[in-house]
Amino acid sequence: MAWFLGLGITGVVLLALSLVFDGVLEGAFGGALDGLLEGWLSLPVIAGFTAMTGFAGTIALGTGWTGPAGAAGAGAVAGAGAGWLTYRFSRALMRDRTAVTPRTDDLLGTSGKVVTAIPADGFGEVLLRLAGQPLKCAARSAEPVARGTEVWVEAVPTGTSVVVRPVDR
């Protein structure tokens, strides 16, 4: 039983090392292992297989329903299942993509409200929405615009300023 328990603990230690030193093994051999450790031979998959083989073998042997050979077989089956689940889970995580990051150019054509009046030859402030989040920008306009007026963004000269025009209703 000590062998199986040691195998399980070794697998957990390997898993912890794979989390801490992610990618170190791939760079250790000067690129000779490129692509080899990406899938089934990745350190998390090997660690999951080793840990589950050891712990399942310990459980099978400890319950007394089988001998060492049966415990090794039960551990190998459970280890293969854990390795497959680890492989599938890591692939799913690698395919996960985030949404596109909003840019200031996405403000073109959006509407907003003036929060600080815009004089004819100066700057005021408008409250806009970018990706669902409120964004307050400095604003210029060809004509004076009163506070509370709805405006459209015509141009985005910088990341913090916009050129607007009042909405005609």
N, C-alpha and C positions, 0 to 999 in steps of 0.2 A: 504494500500500500504506500510505503514511503516513496517508491519510485514514481508512482502516479501523481502523488501530491507534489513532489519535486518538479515533475513535468508541468503541472498546472501553475505552480508559482513561477517557474521559468517563463511560461507563456505570458503571465501578467507583467513580469519585469520587461520582457521584450516589447509588449504593447506600450508600456510607459516610456521605454527608450525610443520607440518609433514616434511617439507624440512629441517628445522633447527634441530629438535629433532628426526631425523630418527631412529627408533628402540628403543626409550626410553620406549614407552608404552609396547612393547613386553617383555622387561626385568623387568618391574615394578611389575609384579605379580609372580615373582619367577618361570617362565616357565610354569605357568598354561595355558597361552594363546598361547603356541607354535603351530604354524600351523594355528590357528584360524584367525589371522590378516594378513595372507599371500595373500589372494585373494580378495574376494568380501568385506570383512570387514576390509580392510586395510584403514589407515587414509587418503591417497590421494583419494581413491575411494569415501569414505564417504564425504570428503570435496568437491570433484567435484560434487557429487549428491546434496549436500546441497546448494552450491553456485548457480548451474544452476537452481535448483528448485526456489530459491529466486529471482534470476534475471529474469527468464522467467515468473514467476508469476507477478513480478513488471511490466514487459513489457505488458503482457496480460491485466492486470488491468488498466494500464495507457493508453492503446489505447482505452479503453472503449467498446470493442466488447464483453466483458464477465464480469460477476460479480465475487465475491470472490471465489465461489465454482469452477467456470470454470477456473479461474486463478490458483487455487490450482491444478486442474487436468492437465492443460497445463504445469505448472511448474514441476509436478511429472513426466510427460512423458519426458520433456526435461532433467530433472535431471537423470532419468533412462538412457537416451541416453548418457549423459555426464559421468555417472558412468561406463557404459559399455565401452566407449571409453578409459577412464582412466585405467580401468582394462586391456584392450587389449594392450594399449600402454606400461604400466608398465611390462606386461609379455614379450612383444617383447624386451624391454630394458634388462630384466633379462636374456634372452636367447642369447643376443649378445655376441659373443666370439671374442677375439682378435687372431691374428695370433700367431704361436708358436715363442717364443723368440729365436733368434739365439744363438748358443753356439760356443765356440772356437773350439770344435771338428768338427764343420761343415766346418772348413777350410781344413780338410784333403782331398787331391786330387784336390784342386782348383789350378788354375794357377794365376800367377802374374808376375810383372816386378820388376827387381832389380833397386832400386833408389840410393843406396849407395853400391859400390862394396863390395863383400864378400871375405875376405881373407881366406886362407886355414885353419888357426887356430884361427879365430876370428869371430866377428859379423859384418854384414852389415845390410841393410834395404831393405825390399821388400814392394811393394804396392799390396795389395790383395783386393778382394771384398767379403764382408760378408753381405748377405741379400740385395745386391744391393748398399751397401754403401762402399766407399773406406776405407781401414784399413791399416795403415802402421805398420809393425811389425819388430822387430829385427830378423835377420835370420842368421843361420849357414849352412854350406855346407861342404861336404867331400872334395871338390875341390874348388879352387878359381873361383869366378863367376864375370864377368865384369858387369858394369852398363848397363842397358837397355836389359839385357838378360831375356828371358822368362823362368820362373821356375815353378816347381810343388811342392806342399807342401807334404812332406813325413810324418812329425810328428809335433805335437803341444805340446812341453814339458811344456810350461806355457801359460798363457793368453796373453802374449805380445811377445812371441818369437816362431819361427817356424824353422824346419829343412827342407831345400829345396834341389832340384837337378835340374840341367839345363834340359830344354826340348830338346830332340834330334829330329831334323826334317830331 
